[in-house]
């Protein structure tokens, strides 16, 4: 959240309060008291301010507040990707994944119950801003760091280049700048756009290059978005490093023989391409059919795969 004001400078960074993940109360954002008090100081301090609020809610251990422990959550029949029977066109590590609809549904329920506390916190922030008369001229951005597979393709976590793992909620509100009504923006966006957007709102010109662009300028858009994952020390079983180019209607992915070393650098492995995927997202939104599985060179050419591979390599080098 940011109140840009007229000075164009982001000051007074929020003091961050760190908690360990083991205590159930600490997953609940309403127990993270400093932020509302920080915002309340703008009653007497008229400088522009910036607040970064991050909760553990939705992460394991998924322990909800007592009053939400048995709350009903919307029914979920499972996406078609949860029931994918033939995974022979998927990478080897995913072919071995055996998580079920029941496991995905249970995880989803636990996550949604902890997120009810996030709903409460967002309401509290909104009410505080309204009481201060700051709601109209405060830019609020709400998002998440990643998605999650609820047994899609048999997978029950993040770290894979499929839509449930990659896509996140992304809402902007700034009534004073025309972002107060319920509208849908279909531009292809990513987290790389957050910093440029906030700097633009504050009237600050960055002194270093940014990969993203300000979303406040409606002319800013892109055809494809790069996403990457490196096999790291947290993963005992090989997931493989991958990079993917997500377009409006297609997605091309490569998996590499690369792993991060103890310093977090991709020095292990020769970088050889081990597996590739190409999905027609318009016809196959649940990514059930890898168009490269068994494809001939001519079929790959017809799909534009050589051009997609070159574009992905260029994006990774940029």
C-alpha contacts under 8 A as a table, 3 or more apart, distances in Angstrom:
res1	aa1	res2	aa2	distance
1	X	50	X	5.88
1	X	51	X	5.25
1	X	52	X	6.55
1	X	138	X	6.84
1	X	139	X	5.70
1	X	140	X	4.46
1	X	141	X	6.13
2	X	48	X	7.50
2	X	49	X	5.74
2	X	50	X	4.42
2	X	51	X	6.32
2	X	138	X	5.61
2	X	139	X	5.18
2	X	140	X	6.51
2	X	198	X	7.62
3	X	48	X	5.40
3	X	49	X	5.45
3	X	50	X	6.62
3	X	134	X	7.65
3	X	137	X	6.31
3	X	138	X	4.39
3	X	139	X	6.15
4	X	7	X	7.34
4	X	8	X	6.23
4	X	9	X	7.41
4	X	10	X	7.29
4	X	48	X	5.17
4	X	49	X	6.88
4	X	137	X	7.53
4	X	138	X	6.92
4	X	139	X	7.57
4	X	201	X	6.25
4	X	202	X	5.00
5	X	8	X	6.82
5	X	47	X	7.27
5	X	48	X	5.30
5	X	137	X	7.54
5	X	202	X	7.67
6	X	48	X	7.67
6	X	202	X	8.00
7	X	47	X	7.50
7	X	48	X	6.86
7	X	202	X	7.70
8	X	48	X	7.42
8	X	201	X	7.82
8	X	202	X	4.33
8	X	203	X	4.79
8	X	204	X	6.20
9	X	48	X	6.43
9	X	202	X	5.96
9	X	203	X	7.47
9	X	204	X	6.98
10	X	13	X	7.87
10	X	48	X	5.77
10	X	49	X	5.50
10	X	50	X	6.06
10	X	202	X	6.81
11	X	47	X	7.30
11	X	48	X	6.30
11	X	49	X	5.35
11	X	50	X	6.71
12	X	49	X	5.89
12	X	50	X	6.89
13	X	49	X	7.26
13	X	50	X	6.06
13	X	51	X	6.56
14	X	35	X	7.12
14	X	38	X	7.12
14	X	50	X	7.02
14	X	51	X	5.35
14	X	52	X	6.67
15	X	34	X	7.50
17	X	32	X	7.62
17	X	34	X	7.84
19	X	26	X	6.70
20	X	23	X	6.83
20	X	26	X	7.69
21	X	24	X	7.59
21	X	26	X	7.09
21	X	27	X	7.28
21	X	56	X	7.53
21	X	61	X	7.74
22	X	61	X	7.75
23	X	26	X	5.60
23	X	27	X	7.44
24	X	27	X	5.75
24	X	28	X	7.74
24	X	61	X	7.96
24	X	63	X	5.67
24	X	64	X	7.45
24	X	65	X	7.88
25	X	28	X	5.73
25	X	31	X	7.26
25	X	65	X	7.20
26	X	29	X	7.38
26	X	31	X	6.68
26	X	32	X	7.69
26	X	56	X	7.68
27	X	55	X	6.52
27	X	56	X	4.95
27	X	57	X	5.13
27	X	62	X	7.97
27	X	63	X	7.32
27	X	64	X	7.76
27	X	114	X	7.67
28	X	31	X	5.79
28	X	32	X	7.46
28	X	55	X	7.15
28	X	56	X	7.39
28	X	57	X	6.39
28	X	64	X	7.64
28	X	65	X	7.12
28	X	114	X	7.36
28	X	117	X	5.87
28	X	118	X	7.20
29	X	32	X	5.27
29	X	55	X	5.72
29	X	56	X	7.88
29	X	57	X	7.53
29	X	117	X	6.51
29	X	118	X	6.06
29	X	121	X	6.04
30	X	33	X	6.69
30	X	117	X	7.03
30	X	118	X	7.74
30	X	120	X	7.36
30	X	121	X	5.54
32	X	35	X	7.05
33	X	36	X	6.23
33	X	37	X	6.86
34	X	37	X	5.28
34	X	38	X	5.95
35	X	38	X	4.88
35	X	39	X	6.22
35	X	51	X	7.29
35	X	53	X	7.43
36	X	39	X	5.14
36	X	40	X	6.09
36	X	125	X	6.80
36	X	128	X	7.31
37	X	40	X	4.93
37	X	41	X	6.52
38	X	41	X	5.45
38	X	42	X	7.63
39	X	42	X	5.75
39	X	128	X	7.81
39	X	129	X	7.77
40	X	43	X	5.94
40	X	128	X	7.47
40	X	132	X	7.54
41	X	44	X	6.03
41	X	45	X	6.09
42	X	45	X	4.56
42	X	46	X	5.76
42	X	47	X	7.56
42	X	132	X	7.93
43	X	46	X	7.25
43	X	132	X	6.64
55	X	118	X	7.88
56	X	59	X	5.66
57	X	62	X	6.85
57	X	111	X	7.31
57	X	114	X	5.44
57	X	115	X	5.87
57	X	117	X	7.78
57	X	118	X	7.11
58	X	62	X	5.85
58	X	110	X	7.59
58	X	111	X	4.40
58	X	112	X	6.98
58	X	114	X	5.85
58	X	115	X	6.10
59	X	62	X	5.76
59	X	111	X	7.12
60	X	63	X	7.67
62	X	110	X	5.52
62	X	111	X	5.78
62	X	114	X	6.20
63	X	69	X	7.80
63	X	110	X	7.22
63	X	114	X	6.41
64	X	67	X	7.97
64	X	68	X	5.92
64	X	69	X	5.45
64	X	110	X	7.38
64	X	113	X	5.66
64	X	114	X	4.38
64	X	117	X	7.77
65	X	68	X	5.32
65	X	69	X	6.08
65	X	114	X	6.92
65	X	117	X	7.32
66	X	69	X	5.08
67	X	70	X	7.50
67	X	71	X	7.69
68	X	71	X	4.90
68	X	113	X	5.95
68	X	114	X	7.54
68	X	116	X	7.34
69	X	113	X	6.74
70	X	113	X	7.93
71	X	113	X	6.61
73	X	109	X	6.50
73	X	112	X	6.87
73	X	113	X	7.35
76	X	105	X	7.21
78	X	81	X	7.94
78	X	82	X	6.08
78	X	83	X	7.92
78	X	101	X	6.72
78	X	105	X	7.64
79	X	82	X	5.47
79	X	83	X	7.46
79	X	152	X	7.30
79	X	286	X	7.61
80	X	83	X	5.47
80	X	84	X	6.60
80	X	152	X	7.99
80	X	286	X	6.64
81	X	84	X	5.15
81	X	152	X	4.88
81	X	153	X	5.47
81	X	286	X	5.60
81	X	287	X	7.19
81	X	288	X	6.48
82	X	100	X	7.29
82	X	101	X	6.24
82	X	150	X	7.42
82	X	151	X	5.39
82	X	152	X	4.06
82	X	153	X	5.53
82	X	154	X	6.43
83	X	101	X	7.50
83	X	152	X	7.48
83	X	153	X	7.27
84	X	87	X	6.82
84	X	152	X	7.83
84	X	153	X	5.92
84	X	154	X	7.87
84	X	288	X	6.96
86	X	89	X	7.73
87	X	90	X	5.35
87	X	94	X	7.78
87	X	95	X	5.62
87	X	153	X	7.52
88	X	91	X	7.92
88	X	95	X	6.69
89	X	289	X	7.15
89	X	290	X	5.80
89	X	293	X	5.38
90	X	94	X	6.25
90	X	95	X	6.20
90	X	277	X	7.82
90	X	290	X	7.22
91	X	94	X	5.50
91	X	95	X	6.40
91	X	275	X	6.46
92	X	95	X	5.06
92	X	96	X	6.69
93	X	96	X	5.47
93	X	97	X	6.84
93	X	238	X	6.85
93	X	239	X	6.08
94	X	97	X	5.05
94	X	153	X	7.20
94	X	154	X	7.27
94	X	155	X	7.19
97	X	153	X	7.48
97	X	154	X	4.95
97	X	155	X	5.79
98	X	154	X	4.83
98	X	155	X	7.10
99	X	103	X	6.46
99	X	104	X	7.45
99	X	151	X	5.34
99	X	154	X	4.54
99	X	155	X	5.85
99	X	156	X	6.34
100	X	103	X	5.28
100	X	104	X	6.32
100	X	151	X	5.60
100	X	154	X	6.25
101	X	104	X	5.00
101	X	105	X	5.94
101	X	150	X	7.40
101	X	151	X	5.94
102	X	105	X	5.14
102	X	106	X	6.13
103	X	106	X	5.17
103	X	107	X	6.26
103	X	150	X	7.51
103	X	151	X	6.99
103	X	156	X	7.94
104	X	107	X	5.23
104	X	108	X	6.10
104	X	149	X	7.68
104	X	150	X	4.03
104	X	151	X	4.93
104	X	156	X	6.63
105	X	108	X	5.04
105	X	109	X	6.18
105	X	150	X	6.78
106	X	109	X	5.17
106	X	110	X	6.37
107	X	110	X	5.18
107	X	111	X	6.17
107	X	150	X	7.09
108	X	111	X	5.10
108	X	112	X	6.11
108	X	150	X	6.81
109	X	112	X	5.24
109	X	113	X	6.26
110	X	113	X	5.35
110	X	114	X	6.54
111	X	114	X	5.34
111	X	115	X	6.22
112	X	115	X	4.89
112	X	116	X	6.48
113	X	116	X	5.39
113	X	117	X	7.67
114	X	117	X	5.78
114	X	118	X	7.31
115	X	118	X	4.84
115	X	119	X	6.37
116	X	119	X	4.99
116	X	120	X	6.45
117	X	120	X	4.99
117	X	121	X	6.27
118	X	121	X	4.93
118	X	122	X	6.14
119	X	122	X	5.21
119	X	123	X	6.26
120	X	123	X	5.12
120	X	124	X	6.22
121	X	124	X	4.97
121	X	125	X	6.23
122	X	125	X	5.11
122	X	126	X	6.14
123	X	126	X	5.07
123	X	127	X	6.07
124	X	127	X	5.11
124	X	128	X	6.06
125	X	128	X	5.08
125	X	129	X	6.18
126	X	129	X	5.20
126	X	130	X	6.13
126	X	135	X	6.98
127	X	130	X	5.03
127	X	131	X	6.06
128	X	131	X	5.12
128	X	132	X	6.27
129	X	132	X	5.10
129	X	133	X	6.17
129	X	134	X	5.00
129	X	135	X	4.81
130	X	133	X	4.99
130	X	134	X	5.90
130	X	135	X	4.96
130	X	136	X	7.99
131	X	134	X	7.63
132	X	135	X	7.65
133	X	136	X	7.40
134	X	137	X	5.64
134	X	138	X	6.05
135	X	138	X	5.41
135	X	174	X	7.98
135	X	175	X	7.84
136	X	174	X	6.35
136	X	175	X	4.97
136	X	176	X	5.30
137	X	174	X	6.11
137	X	175	X	6.48
137	X	176	X	5.14
137	X	177	X	7.74
138	X	173	X	7.77
138	X	174	X	5.76
138	X	175	X	7.87
138	X	176	X	7.94
139	X	172	X	7.12
139	X	173	X	5.66
139	X	174	X	4.56
139	X	201	X	7.92
140	X	171	X	7.93
140	X	172	X	5.72
140	X	173	X	5.08
140	X	174	X	6.50
141	X	170	X	7.27
141	X	171	X	5.69
141	X	172	X	4.68
141	X	173	X	6.59
142	X	169	X	7.37
142	X	170	X	5.73
142	X	171	X	5.13
142	X	172	X	6.62
143	X	168	X	6.54
143	X	169	X	5.19
143	X	170	X	4.65
143	X	171	X	6.61
144	X	147	X	7.45
144	X	168	X	5.82
144	X	169	X	6.48
144	X	170	X	7.60
145	X	168	X	7.37
146	X	158	X	7.28
146	X	165	X	6.38
146	X	166	X	5.95
146	X	167	X	6.82
146	X	168	X	6.00
147	X	158	X	6.46
147	X	164	X	5.64
147	X	165	X	4.14
147	X	166	X	5.31
147	X	167	X	5.53
147	X	168	X	5.48
148	X	156	X	7.24
148	X	157	X	5.34
148	X	158	X	4.77
148	X	164	X	5.50
148	X	165	X	4.31
148	X	166	X	7.56
149	X	152	X	5.25
149	X	155	X	5.94
149	X	156	X	5.19
149	X	157	X	5.31
149	X	158	X	6.11
149	X	164	X	5.29
149	X	165	X	5.49
150	X	155	X	6.89
150	X	156	X	5.26
150	X	157	X	7.17
150	X	164	X	7.96
151	X	154	X	4.55
151	X	155	X	4.55
151	X	156	X	4.76
151	X	157	X	7.96
152	X	155	X	5.44
152	X	156	X	7.19
152	X	164	X	7.67
157	X	165	X	7.61
158	X	165	X	5.06
158	X	166	X	7.92
159	X	165	X	6.82
159	X	229	X	6.69
160	X	165	X	6.25
160	X	166	X	7.81
160	X	229	X	7.84
161	X	165	X	6.69
161	X	166	X	6.53
161	X	227	X	7.91
161	X	242	X	7.77
161	X	243	X	7.94
161	X	244	X	6.83
161	X	253	X	7.51
162	X	165	X	5.56
162	X	166	X	6.18
162	X	287	X	7.29
163	X	166	X	5.00
163	X	167	X	5.55
163	X	286	X	7.58
164	X	167	X	5.78
172	X	179	X	6.99
173	X	179	X	5.13
173	X	180	X	5.73
174	X	177	X	5.58
174	X	178	X	6.56
174	X	179	X	4.67
174	X	180	X	5.79
175	X	178	X	5.03
175	X	179	X	4.71
175	X	180	X	3.95
175	X	181	X	7.58
176	X	179	X	7.17
176	X	180	X	7.56
177	X	180	X	7.90
178	X	181	X	7.51
187	X	221	X	5.93
187	X	222	X	7.44
188	X	221	X	6.59
188	X	222	X	6.21
188	X	223	X	7.25
188	X	224	X	7.37
188	X	225	X	7.24
188	X	247	X	7.96
188	X	248	X	7.36
189	X	192	X	7.99
189	X	193	X	6.73
189	X	221	X	7.72
189	X	222	X	7.88
189	X	225	X	7.52
190	X	193	X	5.74
190	X	194	X	7.69
190	X	212	X	7.71
190	X	225	X	7.39
191	X	194	X	5.42
191	X	212	X	7.88
192	X	195	X	6.80
192	X	196	X	7.75
192	X	210	X	7.67
192	X	211	X	6.07
192	X	212	X	4.55
192	X	213	X	7.45
193	X	196	X	5.58
193	X	197	X	6.11
193	X	211	X	7.69
193	X	212	X	4.35
193	X	213	X	5.03
193	X	214	X	5.92
193	X	215	X	6.79
194	X	197	X	5.18
194	X	198	X	6.31
194	X	212	X	7.67
194	X	213	X	7.98
194	X	214	X	7.37
195	X	198	X	5.24
195	X	199	X	6.11
195	X	212	X	7.92
195	X	214	X	7.87
196	X	199	X	5.14
196	X	200	X	5.99
196	X	206	X	7.86
196	X	210	X	7.20
196	X	212	X	6.52
196	X	213	X	5.33
196	X	214	X	4.78
196	X	215	X	7.91
197	X	200	X	5.11
197	X	201	X	6.22
197	X	213	X	6.73
197	X	214	X	3.97
197	X	215	X	5.56
197	X	216	X	6.33
198	X	201	X	5.03
198	X	202	X	6.32
198	X	214	X	7.66
199	X	202	X	5.07
199	X	203	X	6.16
199	X	204	X	5.06
199	X	205	X	6.87
199	X	206	X	7.22
200	X	203	X	4.98
200	X	204	X	5.87
200	X	205	X	7.17
200	X	214	X	6.39
200	X	216	X	7.49
201	X	204	X	7.69
201	X	216	X	7.67
206	X	209	X	7.24
210	X	213	X	7.25
213	X	220	X	6.68
214	X	217	X	6.02
214	X	220	X	7.02
215	X	218	X	6.33
215	X	220	X	6.59
217	X	220	X	5.79
218	X	221	X	7.55
222	X	225	X	7.27
223	X	247	X	5.82
223	X	248	X	6.79
224	X	245	X	6.05
224	X	246	X	5.26
224	X	247	X	4.32
224	X	248	X	7.10
225	X	245	X	5.58
225	X	246	X	5.14
225	X	247	X	6.53
226	X	243	X	7.23
226	X	244	X	5.86
226	X	245	X	4.83
226	X	246	X	6.49
226	X	312	X	7.61
226	X	315	X	6.90
226	X	316	X	7.81
227	X	243	X	5.82
227	X	244	X	5.37
227	X	245	X	6.59
227	X	246	X	7.72
228	X	241	X	7.71
228	X	242	X	5.77
228	X	243	X	4.31
228	X	244	X	6.35
229	X	241	X	5.48
229	X	242	X	5.32
229	X	243	X	6.42
230	X	240	X	6.94
230	X	241	X	4.23
230	X	242	X	6.50
230	X	258	X	7.39
230	X	259	X	6.23
230	X	260	X	6.53
230	X	266	X	7.52
231	X	235	X	6.81
231	X	238	X	7.06
231	X	239	X	6.06
231	X	240	X	5.18
231	X	241	X	4.81
231	X	258	X	7.04
231	X	259	X	4.92
231	X	260	X	6.22
232	X	235	X	5.85
232	X	259	X	5.94
232	X	260	X	5.10
232	X	261	X	7.44
232	X	264	X	7.65
233	X	236	X	6.89
233	X	260	X	7.13
233	X	261	X	7.63
233	X	262	X	7.51
235	X	238	X	6.62
235	X	239	X	7.20
240	X	255	X	6.12
240	X	256	X	6.16
240	X	257	X	6.45
240	X	258	X	6.90
240	X	259	X	7.35
241	X	255	X	5.63
241	X	256	X	5.23
241	X	257	X	6.71
241	X	258	X	5.80
241	X	259	X	6.58
242	X	253	X	7.01
242	X	254	X	5.56
242	X	255	X	4.21
242	X	256	X	5.85
243	X	253	X	5.80
243	X	254	X	5.59
243	X	255	X	6.66
243	X	312	X	7.73
244	X	251	X	6.97
244	X	252	X	5.61
244	X	253	X	4.17
244	X	254	X	6.39
244	X	312	X	7.10
245	X	251	X	5.69
245	X	252	X	5.37
245	X	253	X	6.46
245	X	308	X	7.93
245	X	312	X	6.10
246	X	250	X	6.46
246	X	251	X	4.58
246	X	252	X	6.76
247	X	250	X	5.14
247	X	251	X	5.77
248	X	281	X	7.70
249	X	280	X	6.06
249	X	281	X	4.85
249	X	282	X	5.15
250	X	278	X	7.20
250	X	279	X	5.55
250	X	280	X	4.72
250	X	281	X	5.14
250	X	282	X	7.31
251	X	277	X	7.86
251	X	278	X	5.61
251	X	279	X	5.22
251	X	280	X	6.84
251	X	281	X	6.99
252	X	276	X	7.52
252	X	277	X	5.74
252	X	278	X	4.56
252	X	279	X	6.69
252	X	305	X	7.76
252	X	308	X	6.67
252	X	309	X	7.68
253	X	276	X	5.54
253	X	277	X	5.03
253	X	278	X	6.45
254	X	273	X	6.42
254	X	274	X	7.48
254	X	275	X	5.93
254	X	276	X	4.60
254	X	277	X	6.64
255	X	273	X	5.66
255	X	274	X	5.49
255	X	275	X	5.17
255	X	276	X	6.31
256	X	271	X	5.23
256	X	272	X	5.35
256	X	273	X	4.54
256	X	274	X	5.43
256	X	275	X	7.38
257	X	269	X	5.36
257	X	270	X	6.04
257	X	271	X	4.78
257	X	272	X	5.25
257	X	273	X	6.55
257	X	274	X	6.50
258	X	266	X	6.36
258	X	267	X	7.16
258	X	268	X	5.49
258	X	269	X	4.38
258	X	270	X	6.30
258	X	271	X	5.13
258	X	272	X	7.74
259	X	266	X	5.49
259	X	267	X	6.72
259	X	268	X	4.94
259	X	269	X	6.25
260	X	263	X	7.49
260	X	264	X	5.15
260	X	265	X	4.99
260	X	266	X	4.28
260	X	267	X	6.19
260	X	268	X	6.17
261	X	264	X	5.28
261	X	265	X	5.43
261	X	266	X	6.28
261	X	267	X	6.16
261	X	268	X	6.26
262	X	265	X	7.44
269	X	272	X	7.92
273	X	276	X	7.64
276	X	292	X	7.00
277	X	290	X	5.55
277	X	291	X	6.94
277	X	292	X	5.86
277	X	293	X	7.68
278	X	290	X	5.50
278	X	291	X	5.37
278	X	292	X	5.91
278	X	305	X	7.90
279	X	284	X	6.96
279	X	287	X	6.12
279	X	289	X	6.80
279	X	290	X	5.64
279	X	291	X	6.08
280	X	283	X	5.63
280	X	284	X	5.53
280	X	285	X	7.34
280	X	287	X	7.73
280	X	291	X	7.79
281	X	284	X	4.84
281	X	285	X	4.46
281	X	286	X	7.52
281	X	287	X	6.95
282	X	285	X	5.90
284	X	287	X	5.47
284	X	288	X	6.62
284	X	289	X	7.10
287	X	290	X	7.04
290	X	293	X	5.67
291	X	295	X	6.88
292	X	295	X	4.92
292	X	300	X	6.90
295	X	299	X	5.80
295	X	300	X	6.33
296	X	299	X	5.11
296	X	300	X	6.21
297	X	300	X	5.09
297	X	301	X	6.17
298	X	301	X	5.03
298	X	302	X	6.21
299	X	302	X	5.01
299	X	303	X	6.34
300	X	303	X	5.09
300	X	304	X	6.36
300	X	305	X	5.35
300	X	306	X	7.35
301	X	304	X	5.03
301	X	305	X	5.81
301	X	306	X	6.41
302	X	305	X	7.65
304	X	307	X	5.53
304	X	308	X	6.22
305	X	308	X	4.80
305	X	309	X	6.02
306	X	309	X	5.19
306	X	310	X	6.37
307	X	310	X	5.15
307	X	311	X	6.14
308	X	311	X	5.09
308	X	312	X	6.10
309	X	312	X	5.15
309	X	313	X	6.20
310	X	313	X	5.16
310	X	314	X	6.18
311	X	314	X	5.10
311	X	315	X	6.15
312	X	315	X	5.08
312	X	316	X	6.24
313	X	316	X	5.17
313	X	317	X	6.35
314	X	317	X	5.16
314	X	318	X	6.19
315	X	318	X	5.19
